[in-house]
Amino acid sequence: MIPIEAMFGLSELKQTRVYQEAREEGKLEGKLEGKLEGKLEGKLEAVPKFLALGLTVEQIAQALDLDITQVQQVAQQISPNQ
């Protein structure tokens, strides 16, 4: 039985410059997306600290460059009665 990879010539495809460039581009996009997600997570983790200092949701959103709804969601998770 012939392996599927050999049937479709995938091993040769993986050696092409186009494939290699596309693969590298995908890696870069993944890294960038991960960094952005990490930055957002860090900002959201700071919200409870700012709330504890007495800042308003609007002040926190402005200071962290977040949407008010994002800050409100975190605030509700901390204290669902708000």
C-alpha positions as CSV (number, residue, x, y, z in Angstrom):
1,M,0.0,0.0,0.0
2,I,1.4,3.4,-1.0
3,P,1.4,6.0,1.9
4,I,-1.0,8.9,1.3
5,E,1.8,11.4,1.6
6,A,3.6,9.8,-1.3
7,M,0.4,9.5,-3.3
8,F,-0.2,13.2,-3.2
9,G,3.5,14.3,-3.4
10,L,3.3,16.0,0.0
11,S,6.9,15.4,0.8
12,E,7.9,17.3,-2.4
13,L,5.4,20.1,-1.6
14,K,6.9,20.6,1.9
15,Q,10.3,21.2,0.3
16,T,9.0,24.1,-1.9
17,R,9.8,27.7,-1.0
18,V,6.2,28.7,-1.1
19,Y,5.3,26.0,1.5
20,Q,8.2,27.0,3.7
21,E,7.3,30.7,3.5
22,A,3.7,30.0,4.3
23,R,4.7,27.9,7.2
24,E,6.9,30.6,8.6
25,E,4.2,33.2,8.1
26,G,1.8,31.0,10.0
27,K,4.3,30.7,12.9
28,L,4.7,34.4,13.0
29,E,1.0,35.0,13.1
30,G,0.6,32.5,15.9
31,K,3.3,34.2,17.9
32,L,1.8,37.6,17.4
33,E,-1.7,36.4,18.4
34,G,-0.3,34.8,21.5
35,K,1.5,38.0,22.5
36,L,-1.7,40.0,22.0
37,E,-3.7,37.5,24.1
38,G,-1.1,37.7,26.8
39,K,-1.2,41.4,26.9
40,L,-5.0,41.4,27.2
41,E,-4.8,38.8,29.9
42,G,-2.4,40.9,31.8
43,K,-4.6,44.0,31.6
44,L,-7.6,42.1,32.7
45,E,-5.7,40.7,35.7
46,A,-5.0,44.3,36.7
47,V,-8.7,45.3,36.8
48,P,-9.4,43.9,40.4
49,K,-6.4,45.8,41.8
50,F,-7.6,49.1,40.3
51,L,-11.1,48.4,41.6
52,A,-9.7,47.8,45.0
53,L,-8.0,51.2,44.8
54,G,-11.4,52.8,44.2
55,L,-11.1,53.6,40.5
56,T,-14.3,53.5,38.5
57,V,-14.9,51.1,35.6
58,E,-14.6,54.0,33.2
59,Q,-11.3,55.1,34.7
60,I,-9.9,51.6,34.5
61,A,-11.0,51.1,30.9
62,Q,-9.3,54.4,29.9
63,A,-6.1,53.7,31.9
64,L,-5.7,50.2,30.4
65,D,-7.0,51.0,27.0
66,L,-9.9,48.5,27.3
67,D,-13.6,48.5,26.4
68,I,-15.8,49.4,29.3
69,T,-17.7,46.1,28.8
70,Q,-14.4,44.1,29.3
71,V,-13.8,45.9,32.6
72,Q,-17.5,45.4,33.6
73,Q,-17.3,41.7,32.9
74,V,-14.2,41.3,35.2
75,A,-15.9,43.5,37.9
76,Q,-19.0,41.3,37.7
77,Q,-16.9,38.1,38.1
78,I,-15.3,39.5,41.3
79,S,-18.6,40.8,42.8
80,P,-21.7,39.4,41.0
81,N,-23.9,41.7,43.0
82,Q,-22.7,44.9,41.3
